[in-house]
Amino acid sequence: MKSILVVCIGNICRSPMGQVLLADALPHMDVSSAGLGALVGNPADPIAAELMTARGLDVGAHRARQINQAMCLQSDLILVMDDEQRRHVEARYPFAMGKVFRLGDAARINIPDPYRRGRSAFEQALQMIDAGAQAWAERIRRIQQ
């Protein structure tokens, strides 16, 4: 396994946070992110950026991008935020079936969108994203040993 794609809707809140957390935990992996309805070209949400900076992680260079076939083909693992997004990716890119999972699968949770819901919603989402990223990182490390 060499590459992970983290997906949410707008690619400015959840997936950029998941991307940098996974990239930090798995420095040998190529971790990227995209959105199903991306706000193409926009930076990460200011609250997401602030929360990442507080953890010593930088999303300053992030710009939202739309998921596409090439990204799905190149990714060994695609992590989405909820069941609906998983169904959407698999319906649009049937060849990706078997490599699309929820970031929160270990805890059996969907990660709610904090967009325009204030700092506490972002903090709550980040806790779930962080737990999911750590669980996936540990699983990937075990597989690659």
N, C-alpha and C positions, 0 to 999 in steps of 0.2 A: 504494500500500500504506500502510495507516494503523494496522493492529492485528495484534499477534502474541500467540498463546496458547502458553505453554510448559507441557507436560504430563509428569507422572511418575505414580507410583502414589499415594503418600500425600499429596503436595503439602506436604511439610515439609522435604525435603532437596534433591534435584536441581532440581526446577522453580523453587523460590524463588530458588536461586542463579542459575539461568539467567535468570530474570526480571529480577533486579536488574542482572546483567551486560549483558544486552541493552538494558535501559532506560538504563543509563549510556552505552553505545556509540551508542544511537539515541534521543537525548532528545526528538526530534520524534514518536516513535512511542508508541502506547498498547500497553504490554506488560503482560500479566497471566499468571497461572498457575492451574492446577487439577490435580486428581488423578483417576485412574480409580477409585481406592478411597480417596478422601481421608479423612484423619483430621480431619473437618470441625471447624473452630473452633480447632484447635491451632496454636500458633505454630511458626515454623521450628525445626528441631532445634537445640539449643544449639551443637553443633559447627559446623553450617552458619552460624549467626548469628555465631559467633566468627570464622570464616574470612572472612566478608563484612566484618565490622567491621575486620579487619586490612587490608582493601583500601580502607577508607574508604567502604564501602557499608552501608546499613542495611536489615535485614529485620525490624526490631522491630515494625512494624505488621502484618506478614504474618499472616494466618489462613488455614488450609487450607480449600479449598472443592472441591466435587465438580463435575467437568465436566458440562456439560449442553448441550442442543441450542442454546439461545440463544447461549452462548459460542462454539460452533462456527460458527454462522451469522454472528456479528458479526466473527469473526477472519478476516483475509486470509491468514494463515499460521499453521499449527499445528505446533509443534515438539515431538516426543516423544523419549524417551530410547533406545528400541530398536525393533527390527522387530515384536516382539509387540505393543507398545503401538500402533504404527501400524496393524497389522491390526485391533486392537480398536476404535480410533477409527473407522476406515473401515467396519467392519462395523456398528457402532452408529449411525453418522451417515454414511450413504452419500453424501449431498450434499457431504461434506467431501473426497471423493476429489479428488486433484489439488492440494490445499493442505496435506496432511499429510506431513511429512518428519521424518527424525531430526535432532536437534541435531548429531549427529556425522557427518552425511552427507559433509562435505568430506573427512574422514579415513576414511570408510567404517567407522565404529565404532559399536557400541552402548555406551552409558554405564551401567556397572553401578551398582546401588543400594547406597549405603554405609550404609543404615539399620542401626543396631546392630552395625556392624562396626569401629568405632573411628576415631580421628582419621586414621590413615594412609589408610584407605579413602575418607574424605571428601576428603582432600587429593588423592588420585589422581583421584577423580570430578571435583573442581573443576578440575583441570588440563584434563581432557577437555571439561568444560562451557565453560570459558573459551575454549579453542581453537575449539570449535564456535560459540560466541557471536560471537567475533571474525570467523570465516569468514562467518557469516550476515550480520553487520553490514556487512562489506565488500561482499558480494554485493548486499545491499539498497541500499547507497549507490550502487553502479554502476548499478543498475536505475533509480534515481530521478534520475539526472543528466540 
